[in-house]
Every structure is written in C-alpha cells, then in structure tokens.
Amino acid sequence: MWEIFARRALLSLSVLLMVFLGYLLFRNAESSSSGGPISLNAIEKADAKLGEFTFTQSKGETVEWQVRAKQARLFEQEKRAVLQEVVLTFYGGSGDEVTVHGEEGTFNTATKDFVLANQEAPIVVQTRSGYTIYTNRLEWVEAVKEIRTTAPVRIVGHGLEIQGQGLMGRIPSEEFEILQDVHVDLVSAS
C-alpha cells in the first residue's frame, strides 16, 4: 500500500514539475523575443509609422542636438523608434555643428539615447579641429553626453591615423579615447 501511494505522489510531483517547467520555458521565450533584434514582423507591428521623423533636444533656448530620419517606426510600449536614413546633428555653443549620417538607427524616447549603424560604408564624424572618425556603429548616451562604440574605429587627421577597438568621447570638447588595441601611424598630411 505504501509503495502505491509513493508512486502516485512521485508521478503527481513529476507532472507538476513538467507543467511548471513548460510555463517557465513559454514565459522566457516570450520575453526574450521582445528584447532581440527587430524582425520584419515586429516592424509591421509598430504603433505608428512615419514618413519623416524629427526630434530636437534642447536645454532652455539652446538646441543641443537633433535627429532626423526619412522613415520611423514607433513602439510606444518599448519607448523606442526604429529609424531609417538617419541624420544626426550636434550643435555647439559657438554655433559649431557636427553632422553624422547613418543607414539605420534606434532612438530611446524615454532616455533620449540612440544608436546609429551602417552595414556598408562607415559612419563618418568630422570634428571642427580637423579629425575624422570612422566606425560602423555609434551610440549616444544622453545622461553623460557621450558618444560610444565597441566596434572598430579609425581616426584620421593632422598627419596621424589611429586605429583601435571601441571609442568613448565628448563631441563639444572633442575629447576621444580609443579603448583597446590602439595603433598609431604617421601619414603624409594631404
């Protein structure tokens, strides 16, 4: 009698564990699919689709930066916009401008952070002091007012060519740091 009761209890416990594991697998599969890259299906599920998109970040009367895109898909619940053909302009205090173009981008409407990415040609950042930065991916972190990337980077200007992996920098002060594998070459200034 005791054996029958033990077998039934173990069988019931096994069934409960299988149901619980199935529930966990289902729930995790649902949450991981929302955080990954956007599929064509997800783009079609956007809350709004815009032919033109412009967002301007100001502090008082001063415009700090502006992001424009030819197309945007807005995902209200995720607080983000997926952008195509992006133009990003940073405005300096003395009227200086730095303009960056990207094939695609993602804009976080809550934090005001964004990511630009190019598949083919690199993103080009031309500084007012004469340096040019090349990379395929660029992030803006609004809270600290920095550009960042973990992608390969090349900086050219004033007889130098600097290459490495990753970058952190501040556009207004033009202070940039390549994070690792830094190689510096002297090139003819042309």
NORFEN-V102128 format. One record per residue. N is the residue number from 0. RES is the residue in three letters. PSI is psi in whole degrees, -180 to 180 (none if undefined). NEAR is the number of other C-alpha atoms within 12 Angstrom. Layout:
N_RES_PSI_NEAR ; N_RES_PSI_NEAR
//
This chain:
0_MET_-44_7 ; 1_TRP_-38_8 ; 2_GLU_-42_9 ; 3_ILE_-45_10 ; 4_PHE_-43_11 ; 5_ALA_-42_12 ; 6_ARG_-44_13 ; 7_ARG_-41_14 ; 8_ALA_-44_14 ; 9_LEU_-39_14 ; 10_LEU_-44_14 ; 11_SER_-43_14 ; 12_LEU_-40_14 ; 13_SER_-43_14 ; 14_VAL_-44_14 ; 15_LEU_-42_14 ; 16_LEU_-40_14 ; 17_MET_-42_14 ; 18_VAL_-44_14 ; 19_PHE_-45_14 ; 20_LEU_-40_14 ; 21_GLY_-43_14 ; 22_TYR_-46_14 ; 23_LEU_-43_14 ; 24_LEU_-44_14 ; 25_PHE_-46_14 ; 26_ARG_-43_14 ; 27_ASN_-36_14 ; 28_ALA_-36_14 ; 29_GLU_-44_13 ; 30_SER_-34_12 ; 31_SER_-28_13 ; 32_SER_-25_15 ; 33_SER_-19_19 ; 34_GLY_-8_14 ; 35_GLY_-171_11 ; 36_PRO_155_14 ; 37_ILE_126_23 ; 38_SER_170_14 ; 39_LEU_-37_11 ; 40_ASN_-42_11 ; 41_ALA_-36_19 ; 42_ILE_-39_23 ; 43_GLU_-20_16 ; 44_LYS_14_18 ; 45_ALA_150_24 ; 46_ASP_-32_19 ; 47_ALA_147_21 ; 48_LYS_127_22 ; 49_LEU_142_20 ; 50_GLY_-31_16 ; 51_GLU_141_20 ; 52_PHE_132_27 ; 53_THR_132_25 ; 54_PHE_129_26 ; 55_THR_128_21 ; 56_GLN_120_24 ; 57_SER_154_18 ; 58_LYS_105_11 ; 59_GLY_-125_7 ; 60_GLU_-6_9 ; 61_THR_126_16 ; 62_VAL_123_21 ; 63_GLU_-46_28 ; 64_TRP_163_33 ; 65_GLN_136_30 ; 66_VAL_131_43 ; 67_ARG_149_36 ; 68_ALA_149_32 ; 69_LYS_-34_24 ; 70_GLN_148_26 ; 71_ALA_143_31 ; 72_ARG_121_33 ; 73_LEU_132_29 ; 74_PHE_94_27 ; 75_GLU_-45_18 ; 76_GLN_-35_15 ; 77_GLU_-7_21 ; 78_LYS_51_21 ; 79_ARG_158_28 ; 80_ALA_134_40 ; 81_VAL_122_42 ; 82_LEU_150_39 ; 83_GLN_142_33 ; 84_GLU_75_28 ; 85_VAL_139_34 ; 86_VAL_123_34 ; 87_LEU_127_41 ; 88_THR_126_31 ; 89_PHE_134_37 ; 90_TYR_128_27 ; 91_GLY_166_23 ; 92_GLY_-27_18 ; 93_SER_23_13 ; 94_GLY_3_15 ; 95_ASP_149_21 ; 96_GLU_142_23 ; 97_VAL_121_31 ; 98_THR_135_26 ; 99_VAL_136_41 ; 100_HIS_141_35 ; 101_GLY_147_36 ; 102_GLU_-39_30 ; 103_GLU_162_34 ; 104_GLY_167_40 ; 105_THR_131_38 ; 106_PHE_124_38 ; 107_ASN_111_28 ; 108_THR_-16_23 ; 109_ALA_-49_17 ; 110_THR_-16_19 ; 111_LYS_20_27 ; 112_ASP_154_30 ; 113_PHE_162_39 ; 114_VAL_133_37 ; 115_LEU_144_41 ; 116_ALA_144_35 ; 117_ASN_138_24 ; 118_GLN_-38_15 ; 119_GLU_-91_12 ; 120_ALA_151_14 ; 121_PRO_159_25 ; 122_ILE_138_36 ; 123_VAL_126_29 ; 124_VAL_114_37 ; 125_GLN_114_25 ; 126_THR_159_31 ; 127_ARG_-18_22 ; 128_SER_2_19 ; 129_GLY_9_17 ; 130_TYR_148_25 ; 131_THR_128_29 ; 132_ILE_133_42 ; 133_TYR_130_35 ; 134_THR_162_37 ; 135_ASN_-9_33 ; 136_ARG_136_36 ; 137_LEU_133_38 ; 138_GLU_144_35 ; 139_TRP_127_35 ; 140_VAL_104_24 ; 141_GLU_-38_24 ; 142_ALA_-34_12 ; 143_VAL_2_16 ; 144_LYS_51_25 ; 145_GLU_149_26 ; 146_ILE_147_35 ; 147_ARG_157_34 ; 148_THR_154_33 ; 149_THR_-2_23 ; 150_ALA_167_27 ; 151_PRO_146_27 ; 152_VAL_145_36 ; 153_ARG_130_34 ; 154_ILE_129_36 ; 155_VAL_136_29 ; 156_GLY_151_26 ; 157_HIS_43_18 ; 158_GLY_11_17 ; 159_LEU_147_21 ; 160_GLU_117_23 ; 161_ILE_128_31 ; 162_GLN_151_28 ; 163_GLY_-170_26 ; 164_GLN_121_25 ; 165_GLY_153_30 ; 166_LEU_144_34 ; 167_MET_140_28 ; 168_GLY_164_26 ; 169_ARG_122_23 ; 170_ILE_-47_35 ; 171_PRO_-43_25 ; 172_SER_-8_18 ; 173_GLU_45_25 ; 174_GLU_118_18 ; 175_PHE_145_26 ; 176_GLU_123_27 ; 177_ILE_133_29 ; 178_LEU_-35_22 ; 179_GLN_165_18 ; 180_ASP_50_18 ; 181_VAL_131_19 ; 182_HIS_129_19 ; 183_VAL_129_18 ; 184_ASP_144_18 ; 185_LEU_130_15 ; 186_VAL_158_14 ; 187_SER_134_11 ; 188_ALA_112_13 ; 189_SER_none_8
//
